Amino acid sequence: MMIYATSASADHLKGTYGFTGSDVCLIASLGFSARLQALGTTFSSSDSAAGIRTFNGDGTGTFTNHTTTTTVPPTVGFPPSASSSESSASFTYTVGDDTFTSENVPGTNRGTILTGPRAGQTTHTEGIPKATGLISANGHTLVTSILTPGVETITFSNGDVERRICHRSRVYIKLDNDGAQ
């Protein structure tokens, strides 16, 4: 089944959408090689996310989300754990014939860890790859996924730095009726 965009301009992707989705990340203590192979000690995490994403109709927007994360498997120095966090960022987007892309604005992805081993710490994340999505015919449902992996860098308020590669998917449902499709 193909899903087609309603138009090739950003003004037809406008409004507030609720979303849910999941992420799985590979974290490497020494980062990744040019071939995206983990270096050093590694562990993985998975999470579920829910939030609000607002498309302004001019190719810009903002989002807030809440995640619940589990870290597995047990690795020396990285015991299994669970946590929750909230974050927000600004983004830009471009609408094509039957797809749209979205990228976070550098410097805007900030978060707070609410529970778990790092509770109370804040985060700054850079390098999240571009998400590619499809728009339903009526513009009320969107889906996105990361199609090309990239190394993300999280800097914690205590000075720790973590590098990871994640895959993500999201489903968005329009919450408002602003007249735009």
Phi and psi in degrees as a GROMACS rama.xvg file:
@    title "Ramachandran Plot"
@    xaxis  label "Phi"
@    yaxis  label "Psi"
@TYPE xy
-95.509  144.381  MET-2
-117.462  129.772  ILE-3
-113.779  143.714  TYR-4
-68.4504  152.405  ALA-5
-79.1427  -21.8875  THR-6
-166.601  163.074  SER-7
-96.2478  27.324  ALA-8
-127.074  148.998  SER-9
-62.1136  -27.2534  ALA-10
-67.1617  -13.6777  ASP-11
-91.7318  -1.94663  HIS-12
-115.52  91.147  LEU-13
-143.529  139.314  LYS-14
132.79  -178.048  GLY-15
-107.039  129.959  THR-16
-124.173  136.223  TYR-17
-87.1717  148.018  GLY-18
-142.07  156.72  PHE-19
-135.609  160.373  THR-20
178.554  -175.661  GLY-21
-138.837  156.043  SER-22
-133.659  147.414  ASP-23
-131.395  129.373  VAL-24
-125.879  144.23  CYS-25
-106.406  122.397  LEU-26
-110.453  132.213  ILE-27
-125.838  127.15  ALA-28
-62.3477  -29.6795  SER-29
-109.145  15.1189  LEU-30
84.2972  -151.738  GLY-31
-135.564  150.476  PHE-32
-74.5166  172.819  SER-33
-60.8778  -21.6309  ALA-34
-94.6753  13.6872  ARG-35
64.9889  30.3155  LEU-36
-94.6596  136.265  GLN-37
-65.3801  141.301  ALA-38
-119.716  138.106  LEU-39
82.6709  -159.387  GLY-40
-71.267  137.783  THR-41
-126.5  154.741  THR-42
-153.377  171.848  PHE-43
-129.626  160.269  SER-44
-140.782  155.116  SER-45
-135.736  150.948  SER-46
-149.36  161.798  ASP-47
-111.922  144.51  SER-48
-130.409  147.962  ALA-49
-145.297  144.294  ALA-50
-176.708  -164.836  GLY-51
-126.135  131.042  ILE-52
-123.952  126.204  ARG-53
-111.2  120.559  THR-54
-96.3753  120.734  PHE-55
-79.1609  -11.8999  ASN-56
90.767  -3.2247  GLY-57
-120.469  16.8728  ASP-58
88.6657  8.36309  GLY-59
-127.293  162.873  THR-60
-174.542  -177.206  GLY-61
-140.371  158.192  THR-62
-143.937  155.936  PHE-63
-130.385  144.949  THR-64
-149.789  161.253  ASN-65
-124.998  132.935  HIS-66
-125.951  151.02  THR-67
-120.498  125.1  THR-68
-121.981  142.555  THR-69
-118.892  139.1  THR-70
-112.346  123.45  THR-71
-144.445  170.463  VAL-72
-79.9737  177.72  PRO-73
-62.4132  126.158  PRO-74
-131.13  140.818  THR-75
-50.8039  125.168  VAL-76
88.7849  -11.9685  GLY-77
-134.118  75.6921  PHE-78
-66.3829  153.133  PRO-79
-55.3255  144.034  PRO-80
-157.503  171.975  SER-81
-134.593  152.581  ALA-82
-157.257  170.362  SER-83
-137.087  154.925  SER-84
-154.235  165.022  SER-85
-132.813  148.698  GLU-86
-150.848  169.76  SER-87
-153.057  160.829  SER-88
-163.627  163.589  ALA-89
-97.2171  154.532  SER-90
-144.557  163.2  PHE-91
-117.666  155.327  THR-92
-147.101  154.769  TYR-93
-131.435  134.118  THR-94
-103.324  131.283  VAL-95
-110.341  -164.606  GLY-96
-61.3057  -47.3507  ASP-97
-135.486  14.1966  ASP-98
-142.489  170.106  THR-99
-141.789  155.877  PHE-100
-122.203  153.934  THR-101
-141.717  135.944  SER-102
-136.287  139.167  GLU-103
-68.2633  144.038  ASN-104
-75.5932  125.447  VAL-105
-53.3351  141.319  PRO-106
84.4072  -3.4748  GLY-107
-105.181  -12.4672  THR-108
-83.1425  100.562  ASN-109
-123.648  146.418  ARG-110
-147.197  170.621  GLY-111
-133.644  131.836  THR-112
-87.8043  123.078  ILE-113
-91.3555  -39.6841  LEU-114
-139.309  164.21  THR-115
100.874  -173.148  GLY-116
-58.8732  -28.7707  PRO-117
-105.12  19.6446  ARG-118
-49.8907  133.857  ALA-119
92.9106  -15.7567  GLY-120
-78.8021  153.314  GLN-121
-107.59  161.116  THR-122
-133.318  156.078  THR-123
-134.159  122.675  HIS-124
-117.048  134.091  THR-125
-129.231  153.921  GLU-126
89.0341  11.6518  GLY-127
-63.8364  125.563  ILE-128
-64.3054  160.522  PRO-129
-60.5978  137.685  LYS-130
-97.9163  141.523  ALA-131
-114.802  137.007  THR-132
-140.359  171.286  GLY-133
-119.827  150.555  LEU-134
-117.724  131.722  ILE-135
-66.7552  162.255  SER-136
-56.9414  -35.3908  ALA-137
-94.218  0.342558  ASN-138
75.3918  8.76663  GLY-139
-93.5991  -11.7939  HIS-140
-131.826  134.168  THR-141
-127.57  151.356  LEU-142
-133.655  144.131  VAL-143
-138.406  159.978  THR-144
-153.73  155.932  SER-145
-86.0151  117.231  ILE-146
-97.1663  -20.2876  LEU-147
-126.532  118.818  THR-148
-66.8915  151.388  PRO-149
-153.476  157.983  GLY-150
-84.4233  125.094  VAL-151
-102.746  148.208  GLU-152
-122.332  124.086  THR-153
-109.475  126.584  ILE-154
-109.158  123.471  THR-155
-92.3938  155.48  PHE-156
-63.5507  -19.0296  SER-157
-86.8132  2.38043  ASN-158
98.9395  -12.7811  GLY-159
-64.2615  147.603  ASP-160
-127.579  134.463  VAL-161
-127.025  135.148  GLU-162
-113.192  137.625  ARG-163
-147.424  160.804  ARG-164
-124.849  128.391  ILE-165
-126.641  154.534  CYS-166
-116.667  141.437  HIS-167
-135.148  150.567  ARG-168
-141.983  147.874  SER-169
-141.015  146.934  ARG-170
-121.701  128.837  VAL-171
-116.112  137.541  TYR-172
-124.244  128.741  ILE-173
-65.3528  130.823  LYS-174
-101.583  -23.7837  LEU-175
-112.446  169.196  ASP-176
-126.349  74.8935  ASN-177
-88.7112  5.48101  ASP-178
90.636  -16.7461  GLY-179
-84.7425  148.365  ALA-180
